């Protein structure tokens, strides 16, 4: 089940083994109690008018996307519980490779899935598989360009666009734009370098992301690690 607009993306352990969603068993009430800023942010978001749901016209394609994402999330949930588990990392890498091969072949034959074809949950699933396609940055960039060019056709949310943008920038060795990508140094989650740190929260707000201090609280509560949100600029990325 998709958590209420909480698409956490952490670059943890290995670049090829990102953790894309919160733990499936996390206590949302406890999270909101620990991080009142997060509760206020998502309460405001939930009050905003959402797009009317669509009925997918390609139910088979949607079902396949959801099945692949279910496996993706199950494996990542195991990895989140023990980030040092080499076997779990290997399994995540294997499923990412299989999903990438299938997704590229599917898109080659049918084009990128659209909101009308696979619905909102199908598009969310497609986005998540693309977000995990770190071994093919060109493919990720092509998908990002496609989604940004026709937002109504594809219906990818602004916060997801922000996360994929950061993923491609970090993959190219550049500072991220929205502060979604973190390194795991064993004891802490450390925010990777970000462009123009002084305006980070303004950019995050424009893309439907909570302030970075609340994002840090959310990650600390969910993952039980110290979180360093100290902004580092482009110069840090080059060291």
SEFILUM-227938 format. One record per residue: residue in one letter; x, y, z of N, C-alpha, C, O in turn. Coordinates in steps of 0.001 Angstrom, whole numbers, padded with zeros to 6 digits, always signed. Layout:
REM SEFILUM-227938
AXYZXYZXYZXYZ ...
***
This chain:
REM SEFILUM-227938
X+000853-001181+000000+000000+000000+000000+000888+001229+000000+001852+001307+000761 X+000561+002196-000859+001366+003415-000904+001067+004248+000336-000093+004503+000658 X+002121+004668+001028+001923+005535+002181+001530+006920+001697+001865+007308+000577 X+000811+007676+002544+000240+008951+002145+001320+009959+001767+001790+010750+002585 X+001695+009892+000479+002642+010826-000125+004004+010799+000561+004704+011811+000556 X+004402+009668+001153+005687+009567+001834+006662+008755+001006+007098+007682+001424 X+007000+009253-000146+007911+008515-001005+009347+008755-000625+010040+009509-001308 X+009822+008139+000442+011204+008314+000871+012148+007594-000068+011926+006434-000418 X+013178+008268-000467+014197+007610-001266+015542+007871-000618+015974+009019-000516 X+016203+006820-000182+017515+006915+000449+018513+006139-000389+018258+004996-000767 X+019654+006761-000682+020720+006017-001334+021570+005414-000228+022499+006050+000268 X+021248+004185+000155+021879+003547+001307+022652+002308+000895+022245+001583-000012 X+023745+002076+001552+024545+000869+001434+025232+000764+000084+026460+000820+000019 X+024474+000612-000998+025028+000551-002341+024168+001391-003255+022959+001495-003053 X+024782+001992-004263+024002+002794-005206+022940+001948-005888+021874+002452-006243 X+023223+000678-006070+022271-000206-006762+021229-000789-005822+020380-001574-006244 X+021289-000409-004551+020310-000949-003604+019645+000159-002813+019761+000197-001588 X+018940+001077-003500+018269+002168-002796+017059+001659-002042+016458+000651-002414 X+016706+002364-000979+015539+002020-000194+014474+003055-000511+014601+004218-000128 X+013440+002645-001198+012553+003627-001795+011321+003961-000982+010719+005014-001195 X+010936+003123-000084+009727+003412+000660+009988+003208+002139+010967+002576+002538 X+009099+003752+002935+009208+003526+004371+008944+002052+004684+008365+001336+003867 X+009366+001605+005857+009098+000225+006251+007609-000043+006226+006803+000787+006649 X+007257-001217+005724+005851-001556+005610+005130-001620+006947+003908-001473+006991 X+005868-001839+008056+005219-001994+009350+005405-000787+010257+005183-000884+011464 X+005813+000361+009689+006076+001486+010563+004762+002033+011121+003707+001916+010499 X+004854+002632+012308+003697+003149+013025+003512+004611+012646+004253+005480+013105 X+002514+004874+011804+002307+006240+011318+001939+007182+012460+002384+008330+012475 X+001134+006717+013419+000736+007557+014543+001957+007941+015384+002080+009083+015828 X+002855+006980+015596+004071+007262+016359+004964+008241+015609+005592+009112+016210 X+005012+008088+014281+005802+009007+013463+005285+010425+013601+006064+011355+013808 X+003977+010598+013488+003406+011938+013559+003569+012543+014953+003706+013758+015097 X+003554+011689+015976+003777+012187+017335+005217+012652+017515+005472+013682+018139 X+006155+011883+016963+007574+012237+017085+007940+013441+016234+008837+014210+016581 X+007237+013601+015113+007564+014664+014155+006301+015474+013849+005683+015275+012804 X+005911+016385+014748+004671+017146+014531+004689+017970+013254+003638+018219+012663 X+005879+018397+012818+005965+019143+011563+005558+018287+010377+004939+018777+009433 X+005905+017009+010428+005517+016074+009364+003999+015884+009373+003358+015877+008322 X+003433+015731+010577+001988+015553+010689+001249+016749+010102+000278+016582+009363 X+001710+017960+010430+001062+019168+009923+001190+019264+008409+000250+019666+007723 X+002355+018894+007892+002591+018977+006451+001654+018048+005690+001020+018462+004719 X+001564+016790+006129+000754+015828+005404-000738+016031+005643-001553+015648+004804 X-001104+016625+006771-002504+016974+006991-002929+018045+005988-004019+017984+005420 X-002055+019021+005783-002340+020065+004800-002406+019470+003397-003280+019828+002608 X-001481+018561+003089-001467+017938+001769-002740+017125+001523-003304+017163+000430 X-003184+016398+002536-004357+015550+002365-005621+016375+002162-006605+015883+001610 X-005596+017638+002611-006756+018510+002448-006830+019105+001051-007877+019606+000639 X-005717+019051+000319-005706+019603-001029-006453+018669-001979-006474+017453-001793 X-007052+019256-002980-007850+018498-003928-006953+017628-004791-006011+018123-005411 X-007240+016342-004833-006489+015403-005659-007190+015223-007003-008380+015505-007140 X-006444+014758-007973-007053+014449-009256-008074+013322-009094-007897+012412-008283 X-009136+013406-009878-010114+012322-009863-009442+011043-010351-008684+011083-011321 X-009702+009913-009702-009075+008650-010131-009534+008256-011526-010626+008616-011964 X-008686+007517-012208-009034+007040-013544-009128+005517-013528-008484+004857-012712 X-009918+004976-014418-010021+003523-014565-009051+003097-015655-009184+003505-016809 X-008077+002278-015285-007036+001867-016224-007635+001123-017407-008506+000268-017241 X-007163+001455-018594-007636+000766-019800-006800-000455-020143-007252-001338-020873 X-005570-000509-019612-004704-001670-019857-004462-002375-018528-003425-002202-017887 X-005437-003165-018142-005391-003797-016821-004261-004824-016708-003701-005011-015627 X-003930-005478-017800-002859-006474-017753-001510-005796-017501-000708-006275-016699 X-001270-004692-018182-000005-003972-017988+000074-003414-016572+001123-003477-015930 X-001032-002873-016091-001077-002359-014723-000785-003478-013726+000003-003293-012798 X-001415-004635-013912-001226-005753-012984+000228-006200-012942+000754-006515-011875 X+000878-006229-014102+002289-006635-014147+003169-005630-013404+004070-006017-012660 X+002906-004353-013607+003665-003323-012891+003508-003479-011382+004488-003409-010641 X+002286-003689-010935+002038-003823-009500+002673-005087-008933+003177-005072-007810 X+002656-006164-009683+003291-007410-009230+004789-007226-009064+005372-007687-008083 X+005410-006556-010017+006856-006350-009950+007228-005423-008798+008246-005624-008135 X+006418-004429-008570+006691-003531-007458+006476-004226-006114+007196-003951-005154 X+005502-005113-006040+005278-005856-004796+006522-006660-004417+006904-006696-003247 X+007156-007305-005403+008392-008045-005134+009511-007096-004739+010259-007363-003798 X+009622-005989-005460+010623-004962-005166+010519-004511-003711+011520-004458-002996 X+009305-004187-003282+009115-003655-001943+009325-004712-000864+009853-004407+000206 X+008919-005945-001132+009110-007019-000153+010596-007233+000122+011001-007393+001274 X+011400-007237-000929+012843-007432-000762+013479-006240-000056+014363-006416+000782 X+013041-005043-000384+013610-003864+000258+013201-003766+001726+013958-003248+002546 X+012034-004248+002054+011609-004243+003440+012538-005123+004275+012881-004774+005404 X+012941-006261+003718+013896-007140+004406+015237-006438+004570+015859-006513+005629 X+015676-005757+003523+016966-005068+003566+016970-003940+004580+017967-003727+005270 X+015856-003209+004678+015770-002113+005642+015964-002622+007063+016545-001933+007902 X+015479-003825+007330+015601-004389+008678+017048-004720+009031+017420-004729+010205 X+017862-004991+008011+019283-005285+008241+020070-004821+007025+020254-005576+006071 X+020531-003579+007061+021196-002986+005907+022561-003609+005621+023156-003344+004576 X+023058-004431+006537+024354-005073+006322+024215-006475+005726+025216-007169+005549 X+023012-006889+005423+022750-008238+004922+023145-008323+003457+022433-007824+002586 X+024277-008952+003188+024810-009035+001828+023869-009815+000921+023701-009466-000248 X+023253-010874+001455+022325-011665+000652+021125-010828+000226+020657-010947-000907 X+020624-009981+001124+019488-009123+000783+019873-008111-000289+019090-007831-001197 X+021078-007568-000181+021555-006625-001192+021600-007304-002552+021179-006728-003555 X+022115-008537-002582+022210-009283-003835+020829-009527-004442+020650-009395-005652 X+019865-009877-003613+018514-010133-004113+017877-008865-004667+017191-008902-005688 X+018108-007743-003988+017577-006465-004475+018200-006126-005822+017501-005707-006744 X+019504-006305-005936+020177-006029-007206+019636-006910-008330+019451-006453-009459 X+019386-008180-008004+018874-009111-009015+017483-008695-009503+017222-008688-010706 X+016602-008352-008576+015247-007982-008988+015257-006652-009731+014463-006457-010651 X+016139-005736-009348+016250-004477-010084+016673-004727-011527+016147-004107-012452 X+017622-005635-011713+018098-005946-013070+016990-006585-013894+016821-006246-015066 X+016233-007503-013301+015128-008150-014022+014052-007140-014384+013525-007147-015496 X+013737-006279-013441+012693-005286-013699+013117-004300-014776+012301-003894-015604 X+014372-003918-014772+014859-002991-015788+014787-003616-017174+014348-002973-018127 X+015217-004863-017286+015151-005558-018580+013721-005637-019087+013449-005350-020252 X+012799-006033-018196+011395-006131-018603+010828-004764-018970+010159-004622-019993 X+011093-003757-018136+010496-002445-018352+010972-001815-019650+010175-001226-020380 X+012263-001932-019948+012779-001355-021199+012174-002050-022414+011845-001397-023404 X+012026-003368-022343+011420-004103-023460+009954-003723-023612+009463-003570-024731 X+009259-003571-022502+007841-003204-022533+007658-001811-023127+006747-001586-023923 X+008526-000875-022737+008433+000491-023242+008842+000557-024710+008278+001331-025483 X+009808-000246-025084+010209-000302-026492+009040-000732-027370+008883-000247-028490 X+008233-001632-026861+007111-002160-027640+005873-001264-027563+005174-001078-028559 X+005604-000707-026368+004334-000004-026170+004482+001481-025842+003481+002196-025783 X+005704+001955-025630+005892+003324-025162+005753+003391-023647+005349+002419-023009 X+006090+004544-023077+005943+004692-021629+004469+004543-021254+003598+005047-021963 X+004185+003862-020154+002786+003747-019731+002236+005119-019382+002975+005987-018915 X+000951+005319-019604+000303+006586-019295-000694+006394-018162-001068+005273-017818 X-001108+007508-017598-002077+007465-016505-003383+006834-016964-003997+006067-016223 X-003809+007151-018178-005059+006586-018690-004958+005071-018847-005939+004355-018647 X-003780+004589-019203-003601+003158-019445-003515+002354-018153-004147+001304-018037 X-002741+002834-017183-002457+002017-015997-002922+002646-014689-002717+002067-013622 X-003543+003821-014755-004048+004454-013543-002938+005059-012695-001756+004960-013026 X-003340+005687-011597-002365+006363-010738-001433+005378-010040-000233+005628-009933 X-001982+004254-009563-001118+003294-008873-000188+002590-009860+000935+002230-009506 X-000646+002395-011086+000227+001825-012103+001364+002766-012471+002498+002330-012667 X+001059+004060-012566+002110+005039-012862+003092+005153-011703+004296+005299-011910 X+002574+005085-010498+003454+005122-009328+004401+003909-009346+005580+004023-009010 X+003867+002763-009739+004691+001559-009830+005748+001709-010916+006907+001348-010711 X+005358+002236-012063+006321+002442-013146+007416+003401-012705+008596+003171-012969 X+007023+004474-012033+008011+005433-011540+008990+004754-010579+010197+004988-010649 X+008476+003925-009695+009342+003299-008703+010351+002364-009360+011514+002333-008960 X+009923+001609-010357+010859+000733-011067+011936+001560-011782+013103+001170-011819 X+011539+002686-012340+012509+003564-013010+013456+004173-011985+014653+004297-012242 X+012931+004551-010831+013755+005122-009763+014840+004135-009332+015913+004539-008884 X+014557+002855-009470+015507+001825-009055+016385+001327-010205+017141+000369-010040 X+016288+001963-011345+017077+001546-012516+018414+002270-012552+018791+002834-013579 X+019133+002254-011429+020378+003020-011320+021472+002544-012262+022415+003288-012529 X+021369+001332-012767+022401+000824-013667+022260+001392-015072+023125+001167-015919 X+021183+002123-015330+020964+002700-016659+020508+004144-016496+019315+004440-016573 X+021461+005038-016271+021141+006446-016040+020493+007086-017271+019627+007950-017136 X+020903+006670-018457+020308+007244-019665+018812+006947-019709+018020+007801-020107 X+018429+005752-019305+017022+005367-019274+016268+006206-018243+015163+006676-018515 X+016856+006394-017069+016226+007214-016047+016011+008643-016548+014950+009230-016332 X+017018+009194-017213+016912+010564-017716+015843+010683-018793+015092+011657-018829 X+015781+009685-019668+014763+009690-020716+013375+009656-020098+012482+010382-020535 X+013189+008825-019095+011896+008751-018417+011559+010084-017763+010430+010563-017864 X+012538+010680-017095+012309+011962-016437+011900+013034-017442+010958+013789-017201 X+012604+013099-018559+012270+014067-019607+010847+013838-020127+010100+014786-020367 X+010495+012580-020293+009167+012232-020798+008075+012669-019824+007082+013274-020228 X+008260+012363-018550+007256+012689-017544+007094+014198-017371+005981+014698-017208 X+008217+014916-017410+008171+016369-017224+007533+017058-018429+006828+018055-018272 X+007776+016532-019625+007275+017160-020852+005751+017115-020946+005136+018036-021484 X+005134+016044-020424+003679+015898-020534+003098+015463-019181+002704+014309-019017 X+003047+016383-018224+002598+016007-016882+001169+015486-016825+000872+014595-016028 X+000287+016019-017647-001104+015551-017621-001232+014141-018192-002035+013341-017709 X-000451+013843-019205-000522+012523-019854-000018+011419-018923-000598+010335-018859 X+001061+011707-018209+001674+010661-017385+001279+010745-015911+001283+009730-015214 X+000945+011921-015437+000427+012051-014086+001407+011716-012985+000987+011358-011884 X+002711+011820-013245+003694+011563-012193+003716+012774-011254+003846+013913-011705 X+003591+012525-009967+003492+013592-008988+004766+014423-008926+005853+013948-009255 X+004611+015672-008497+005758+016575-008417+006806+016066-007441+008001+016195-007704 X+006386+015491-006321+007380+015002-005366+008171+013835-005957+009356+013678-005664 X+007523+013019-006784+008238+011922-007433+009185+012441-008518+010273+011897-008711 X+008771+013489-009218+009665+014133-010192+010909+014643-009480+012023+014510-009987 X+010714+015231-008299+011847+015758-007529+012812+014643-007148+014028+014810-007245 X+012273+013504-006714+013121+012400-006284+013905+011805-007446+015079+011468-007298 X+013261+011675-008598+013961+011132-009761+014996+012139-010284+016058+011750-010770 X+014678+013422-010181+015645+014456-010558+016901+014345-009714+018015+014360-010237 X+016717+014233-008404+017863+014092-007510+018651+012832-007819+019882+012835-007787 X+017939+011760-008119+018600+010485-008376+019523+010598-009591+020652+010108-009565 X+019041+011241-010647+019851+011351-011861+021021+012311-011656+022114+012076-012171 X+020796+013384-010911+021887+014333-010654+022996+013673-009841+024172+013778-010189 X+022622+012997-008765+023622+012318-007924+024332+011232-008721+025536+011028-008569 X+023581+010534-009572+024192+009500-010409+025240+010046-011352+026165+009333-011740 X+025098+011315-011727+026074+011980-012597+027181+012670-011812+028017+013364-012391 X+027187+012482-010489+028214+013101-009654+027986+014582-009407+028923+015317-009096 X+026724+015026-009548+026393+016435-009353+025620+016617-008046+025037+015662-007535 X+025612+017838-007503+024791+018081-006315+023313+017881-006631+022849+018234-007715 X+022592+017323-005695+021162+017141-005882+020435+018480-005746+021028+019479-005339 X+019156+018489-006089+018396+019746-006078+017421+019829-004911+017145+020921-004415 X+016899+018693-004467+015808+018717-003491+016135+018040-002163+015271+017954-001291 X+017347+017566-001995+017760+017021-000703+017151+015682-000347+016953+015397+000834 X+016844+014846-001338+016219+013546-001058+017219+012413-000915+016866+011339-000429 X+018457+012631-001328+019433+011547-001389+020419+011617-000230+021031+012655+000022 X+020559+010497+000470+021421+010418+001647+022392+009248+001515+022081+008235+000889 X+023564+009402+002108+024523+008310+002237+024352+007668+003608+024013+008342+004581 X+024586+006372+003678+024571+005648+004940+026014+005329+005308+026653+004505+004654 X+026540+005983+006364+027930+005738+006749+028031+004690+007863+029070+004557+008510 X+026949+003956+008074+026936+002917+009100+026127+003338+010308+025200+002639+010717 X+026476+004479+010880+025787+004994+012051+024804+006102+011711+023832+006318+012434 X+025052+006805+010612+024242+007977+010285+023786+007939+008832+024378+007267+007988 X+022730+008672+008573+022317+008984+007216+022695+010439+006970+022243+011337+007681 X+023526+010664+005960+024094+011990+005724+023618+012518+004377+023787+011858+003351 X+023024+013703+004379+022533+014269+003136+023678+014535+002170+024678+015155+002531 X+023524+014065+000951+024533+014304-000067+024507+015774-000487+023517+016467-000250 X+025594+016255-001113+025681+017680-001483+024471+018143-002288+023923+017406-003107 X+024076+019376-002032+022886+019940-002656+023224+021305-003258+023999+022069-002682 X+022647+021600-004400+022890+022886-005041+022135+023992-004295+021038+023765-003786 X+022727+025182-004234+022115+026354-003591+021412+025982-002284+020192+026112-002189 X+022161+025519-001271+021527+025043-000033+020622+026073+000627+019658+025711+001301 X+020924+027357+000438+020148+028401+001107+018687+028450+000649+017832+028968+001367 X+018399+027921-000530+017013+027938-001019+016426+026524-001128+015455+026302-001851 X+017021+025582-000411+016575+024186-000492+015110+024031-000110+014347+023402-000843 X+014706+024593+001023+013330+024399+001476+012315+025025+000525+011207+024508+000380 X+012676+026124-000121+011771+026735-001101+011549+025805-002280+010427+025660-002765 X+012625+025175-002739+012497+024233-003859+011694+023007-003434+010876+022503-004204 X+011921+022532-002226+011185+021374-001735+009681+021687-001658+008850+020880-002076 X+009350+022845-001129+007940+023219-001001+007255+023268-002364+006105+022854-002505 X+007971+023777-003361+007403+023889-004704+007103+022521-005313+006274+022408-006217 X+007779+021482-004817+007590+020138-005355+006793+019225-004412+006752+018010-004603 X+006170+019816-003408+005334+019020-002517+006101+018168-001532+005629+017105-001129 X+007292+018627-001136+008107+017918-000154+008158+018717+001147+008167+019947+001104 X+008191+018052+002295+008239+018771+003572+009591+019450+003772+010562+019091+003105 X+009672+020426+004678+010960+021054+004994+011998+020004+005360+011662+018949+005899 X+013252+020294+005066+014298+019291+005247+014436+018867+006709+014778+017717+006983 X+014177+019775+007652+014288+019388+009061+013222+018355+009419+013483+017451+010212 X+012033+018477+008847+010977+017493+009099+011275+016184+008379+010988+015104+008896 X+011847+016281+007195+012259+015091+006453+013291+014308+007263+013237+013080+007338 X+014246+015048+007875+015257+014406+008709+014643+013714+009912+015045+012607+010270 X+013663+014368+010541+012972+013762+011684+012254+012491+011268+012272+011490+011985 X+011622+012539+010103+010891+011384+009589+011833+010202+009378+011517+009080+009776 X+012977+010441+008760+013918+009356+008509+014491+008795+009809+014647+007583+009957 X+014803+009693+010752+015343+009244+012037+014343+008341+012749+014722+007314+013312 X+013068+008721+012726+012028+007945+013395+011819+006602+012716+011628+005589+013388 X+011852+006587+011398+011585+005356+010664+012750+004379+010696+012555+003169+010807 X+013958+004912+010598+015119+004041+010418+016002+003921+011651+016938+003121+011666 X+015714+004712+012693+016446+004577+013939+017909+004943+013849+018724+004436+014619 X+018254+005821+012916+019627+006272+012755+019702+007785+012929+018732+008501+012681 X+020870+008261+013359+021106+009700+013376+021085+010200+011937+021616+009552+011036 X+020470+011354+011734+020347+011913+010392+021016+013277+010353+020676+014168+011131 X+021963+013434+009448+022697+014689+009280+022132+015418+008063+022335+014989+006927 X+021422+016523+008303+020848+017306+007208+021638+018583+006965+021136+019520+006343 X+022884+018622+007459+023719+019797+007236+023933+019989+005746+024480+019104+005087 X+023511+021130+005194+023651+021327+003745+025114+021396+003329+025916+022100+003943 X+025442+020672+002299+026749+020751+001675+026554+021150+000220+025724+020579-000487 X+027331+022141-000221+027158+022659-001558+027974+021933-002596+028518+020859-002337 X+028060+022527-003788+028746+021907-004908+030211+021656-004635+030772+020665-005101 X+030835+022546-003883+032266+022375-003598+032521+021077-002855+033531+020411-003082 X+031589+020712-001951+031745+019468-001194+031666+018261-002094+032324+017250-001849 X+030857+018362-003141+030683+017233-004050+031938+016936-004846+032109+015824-005346 X+032816+017919-004968+034003+017761-005789+035207+017293-004993+036254+017017-005578 X+035093+017199-003696+036220+016794-002858+036433+015301-002864+037346+014805-002203 
***
